[in-house]
């Protein structure tokens, strides 16, 4: 009887220890919060109606180049379908050099094959200042397809144009190197994330295969 009583007391003690351990077992850490959502760019509606937009379009033919520029800039800001055709037309035909420079700088903030094509055309402008501005804009939009046109102006009469052409080529090369490195880093991270996911799924499968008794003594 004494042995049985001692055995029962031992079992009770062992059960108490197990209960205490299970009760005080630390909870697994919470998963990290999801990343914040990407900001949403909202395009504001125009402050003018269609009839008023036509009046702005007429202002692109004003005698004052400053008025023409303000009209062009406004049409671009509201994403008017007439904005880019008018910008391209004025870039090729407007007699005011400063207006053409402003147009080239504006095109450097936009994207698209037509944008790059017209900036390349601007490299044939009669004004060295317009050519320099076009080279800077081609650099800004990072269009490697424009490299042949950029190298062609290395024989330009203006040293400012030749200098900017080389500066743009240097910038384009540095930006391309950064893009290639970023792509390699992204691929490496993707492979790493896949491996982490594989290991997590493997650990989860092993955990699911454990008996309740194995889990109790972990």
N, C-alpha and C positions, 0 to 999 in steps of 0.2 A: 504493500500500500504506500509506503514511504517513497519507493522508487516511482510509483505512478504519480503520486502527488508532486514530486520534484520534477518529473517530466512535464506534467501539466503546467506547473509554474514556469518552467523554462519556455514552454510553448507560448504561454500568455505573455511572458517578457519579450520573446522574439516577435510576437505579433504586435505588441505595443511599440517596439522599436521600428518595425516596418511601417506601422501606421504613422508614427511621428515623422519618419523619413519622407513618406509619400506626401503627407500634409504640408511639410515644409520644403518640399522640392521646389527649387526656383522655376518660375514660369519661363518659357522660351521668350527671347526678345521679340518685340513687335517688329514687323517688317517696316522698312523705311517708307516715308510718305511718297506718293507719286510726284513726279516733277511738275512744276506749275505749267499751265497751258501756254502755248505760244501766243504772243500778242496778236490781236486781230486788227488789221489795218482797214479802217472804214473810210470809204470815199464820200466826202461831203457832196451833197447835190449842188448844182450851180445856183448862184444867187440871181441869175437872169433866166428869162424864158427864151424860147426859140426865136421870137421876133427880136428880142434885144441882142441875142447872139449874132444875128445878121448885121446889126448895126456895128458890133465889135469887128466883125469880119471886114466891113467896109473901111474901118479905121486902119486896117493893115495897108491901105493904099494912100494914107494921109501923106501930105507933103513933108511933114516933120518926121524925121527918122525915130525920134524918141516916142512919138505917138504910135508909129508903126510897131516899134518894139513892145510897148506896153500891151498893145492889142494881141500881138503874137504870144506874149508870155501868159496873158490871161486865158487865151484859147487852150494853151498847153496845160494850164493848171486845172481847167475843168474837163480835160480829156476830150475836147471837141474833135469829132472826126475830121474836121477841116484843119486842125492844128498842124499836123505833120506835113501834109501837102503844101500848106502855106509857108511853113518853115523851110522846106526844101526849095520852094520856088524863090523865096527871098534870098536864101543862101547863094543861089546861082545867079540871080539877076539884080538884086538890090544894089544900087550904086554906093550906098554908105558903108564904108569899111567897118566902122565901129558896130553897126548893126549886124553885119555878117559875123563879126567876132562874138557878139552876144549870142547869136543863133548857134554857132559852133559850140560854145560853152554849155548852152542849154542841151544840145544834142548829146553832150558828154555825160549827162545825168540820166539818159534814157537807154533803152535796150532795143535790139532788133536788127535784122539784116539790112533793112533800108537805112537805118541810122548810120551803121558802119559804112555802107556804100556811099552815102552823101558826104560823110566826113573824109573819105578817101578822095572824092571829087574836090573837096575843099583844099586838098593839097596842091591842086593846080590853080588856085586863086592867084590873082596878080599881086596880092598884098602878102608880104612876108609875115606880117602879124597874124593874118588869118591862117596861114599855113602852120605857124607855131601853135596857135590855139587848137587847130584841128589835130595836130600831133599829140597834144596834151589830152584831148578828149578821147582819141583812139587808145591812148594809154589807160585812161580811166575806165573805159568799157572793157578793157582786157581782151581785145579782139586779135588773136594770133593770125587770123586770116589776112589782116591788114599789113602784116610784116613786109611782104614784097613791095607794097606801095610806100611804106615808110623808108625802106632801103633805097628806093628810087630817088627820094629827095636828098640823099646824101651828096648828090652832085648839084644841089641848088646853089644859085648865086649868093644867097644870103647865108652868112656864117651862123646867124641866129637859128635859121631853119635847120642847118646841118647839125648844129649842136643839140637842138631839141630832138631831132630824129634819133641821134645816138642815145640821148637820155631816155627817150621813150623805149628804145630797144632794150636798154639795160633794165628798166622798170618791168617791162613785159617778161624778160627772162627771170627776174627775181620772183615775180608773181606766179609764173608758171612753176618754178621750183617749189614755192609754198603750196600750190595746189596739189602737185604730185606728192609732196610729203604728207599733206593733209589726207589725201586719198589713201596713202599707205598706212597712216596712223588709224584711219577709220576702219580699214580692212583688218588690221591687227586687233583692234578693239572688238570688231564683230566676231572674229575667231575666238578671242578670249571669252566674250560673253556666251558664245555657243558652248565652249568647254565648261564654263561655270554652270550653265543650265544643264548640261549633260551630267555633271557630277551631282548637282542637286537632285535631278530626277533619279539617278542611281541610288543616292542616299535615301530618298523617299521610298523607293521600291524595297530597299533593304529594311527600312523601318516598318513598312507595311507587312513584311514577311515575318517579323518577330512575334513571338508569343507574348501573351500578357505577362507571363512570369519573367521573361527576359527584360521587358520594359520596366517591370517593377524594380529590378535590381540594377538599373542603369544609374 
